[in-house]
């Protein structure tokens, strides 16, 4: 049985998605266009998976549809811009996130997803509320010696995001390139 890695994510309405992409344009103005790489689709990770077979993906899709059939869209707010640096393949890379304000609707959504996912995935990595964020993108630190990267954390995203669906995404080694992730199952909210 062939299994692949998956991530459970919450997706946004088009206006919210456009607002996140617009904020990333502000980041590019600070870093320069060639230094910054977007994450795949604007989203909030509600929990990580580890691996599922095709049959399990189909079953998870059925359960997502059942559990979320009456789910209403809801809003989340941005608390702050967060940046961290780490080594990736011997290179120093920065990652940017929008940290989210505590939100009972998002907590409940995550708990529902976990109740489905833990039936199929063990061990299971549960996301805690203080880790909810919108992944923005990554940047190479090499060549940015003359750029005040800290200026990014002072940008004000002032965004209110509308969550409109939950999805199971297949991710190839968590590669941030848009063509390296694909939606396998999703349910839109009412």
C-alpha positions in Angstrom: 0.0 0.0 0.0 1.5 3.3 -1.1 1.1 6.2 1.3 1.8 9.9 1.0 2.1 12.9 3.3 -0.9 15.2 3.8 -1.7 18.4 5.5 -5.1 19.5 6.8 -5.7 23.2 5.9 -8.4 25.9 6.1 -8.9 27.9 3.0 -10.2 31.5 2.6 -12.6 33.4 0.4 -11.2 35.1 -2.7 -11.1 38.6 -1.1 -9.1 37.2 1.8 -6.8 35.3 -0.5 -6.2 38.4 -2.6 -5.5 40.4 0.6 -2.8 37.9 1.7 -1.3 37.9 -1.7 -1.3 41.8 -1.7 0.5 41.8 1.7 3.1 39.5 0.1 3.6 42.2 -2.5 4.5 44.6 0.3 7.1 42.1 1.6 8.6 41.9 -1.9 9.1 45.6 -1.9 11.2 45.2 1.2 13.1 42.1 0.2 13.2 42.4 -3.5 11.3 40.2 -6.0 14.0 37.6 -6.6 14.7 37.0 -2.9 11.1 36.0 -1.9 9.2 32.8 -2.7 5.5 32.4 -1.9 4.1 29.4 0.0 1.7 27.4 -2.1 -2.0 28.5 -1.7 -2.8 31.1 1.1 -4.1 28.9 4.0 -4.0 28.2 7.7 -2.7 24.7 8.7 -5.2 23.2 11.1 -3.2 20.0 11.6 -0.4 18.0 10.1 -1.0 14.5 8.8 1.7 11.8 8.3 0.6 9.5 5.6 -2.6 8.1 4.0 -3.3 5.6 1.3 -5.6 6.5 -1.6 -8.5 4.5 0.0 -8.0 6.4 3.3 -8.0 9.8 1.4 -11.3 8.9 -0.1 -12.7 7.9 3.4 -11.4 11.1 4.9 -13.1 13.1 2.2 -16.4 11.4 3.0 -16.0 12.1 6.7 -15.0 15.8 6.1 -18.1 16.3 4.0 -20.3 14.7 6.8 -18.7 16.5 9.7 -18.6 19.9 8.1 -21.9 19.8 6.2 -23.5 22.5 8.4 -20.3 24.5 9.1 -20.6 28.2 8.7 -17.8 30.4 7.4 -16.1 32.5 10.0 -13.5 35.2 10.4 -10.0 35.2 11.9 -7.8 38.1 12.7 -4.0 38.6 12.3 -2.1 39.2 15.5 1.4 39.9 14.2 4.0 39.2 11.5 6.4 36.6 12.6 9.8 35.7 11.1 12.3 33.0 11.8 15.5 31.9 10.3 17.0 28.4 9.9 19.4 26.4 7.9 18.0 24.5 4.9 20.4 22.4 2.8 23.4 24.4 4.1 21.7 27.8 3.3 20.4 30.3 5.7 16.7 30.8 4.9 14.0 33.0 6.5 10.4 32.1 6.8 7.5 34.5 7.3 4.1 33.9 8.9 1.1 35.8 10.0 0.4 34.7 13.5 -3.4 34.5 14.3 -5.3 35.9 17.2 -6.9 33.2 19.4 -10.2 32.1 17.8 -12.7 29.6 19.2 -14.1 28.8 15.7 -10.6 27.9 14.4 -10.0 25.8 17.5 -13.2 23.9 17.0 -12.4 23.4 13.3 -9.1 21.9 14.2 -10.6 19.6 16.8 -13.1 18.3 14.3 -10.4 17.6 11.7 -8.3 15.9 14.4 -11.2 13.7 15.3 -11.3 12.4 11.8 -7.6 12.3 11.1 -6.5 10.4 14.1 -8.6 7.4 13.0 -6.2 7.0 10.1 -2.9 8.5 11.1 -0.8 7.4 14.0 1.3 8.9 15.5 -0.6 12.1 14.9 0.9 15.6 15.3 -1.9 17.9 16.7 -1.5 21.6 16.1 -2.1 23.7 19.2 -3.8 27.1 19.0 -0.7 29.1 19.6 0.7 27.6 16.4 -2.1 28.7 14.1 -0.7 31.0 11.4 -0.8 31.8 7.7 2.4 30.7 6.0 3.5 33.5 3.7 6.8 32.5 2.1 10.5 32.1 2.4 13.5 34.2 1.5 17.2 33.5 1.0 19.3 35.5 3.4 22.4 35.5 1.1 22.4 38.7 -0.8 20.2 40.6 1.7 23.1 42.1 3.7 22.0 45.6 2.8 18.3 45.0 3.4 16.6 45.8 6.7 14.7 42.5 6.9 13.4 43.5 10.4 11.3 46.1 8.6 8.9 43.4 7.6 7.7 42.7 11.2 6.6 46.4 11.4 4.4 46.1 8.3 0.8 46.2 9.4 -1.2 43.5 7.6 -4.5 44.7 9.2 -6.3 41.8 7.7 -9.5 40.1 8.6 -9.7 36.7 6.9 -12.8 34.7 6.1 -12.4 30.9 6.4 -14.7 29.2 3.9 -13.5 25.6 3.6 -11.4 22.9 4.9 -9.2 20.7 2.7 -6.8 17.8 2.8 -3.7 18.6 0.7 -1.1 16.2 -0.6 2.3 17.8 0.0 5.5 16.6 -1.6 8.2 17.0 1.2 6.5 20.3 2.3 8.0 22.0 -0.7 6.7 25.6 -0.8 6.3 25.7 -4.6 2.7 26.0 -5.8 3.1 23.0 -8.2 4.3 20.7 -5.4 1.0 20.5 -3.5 -2.4 19.5 -4.6 -5.9 19.4 -3.1 -7.3 15.9 -2.7 -10.5 16.4 -0.7 -12.3 19.5 0.5 -15.6 20.8 1.8 -16.9 24.4 1.4 -18.8 25.9 4.3 -22.3 27.4 4.1 
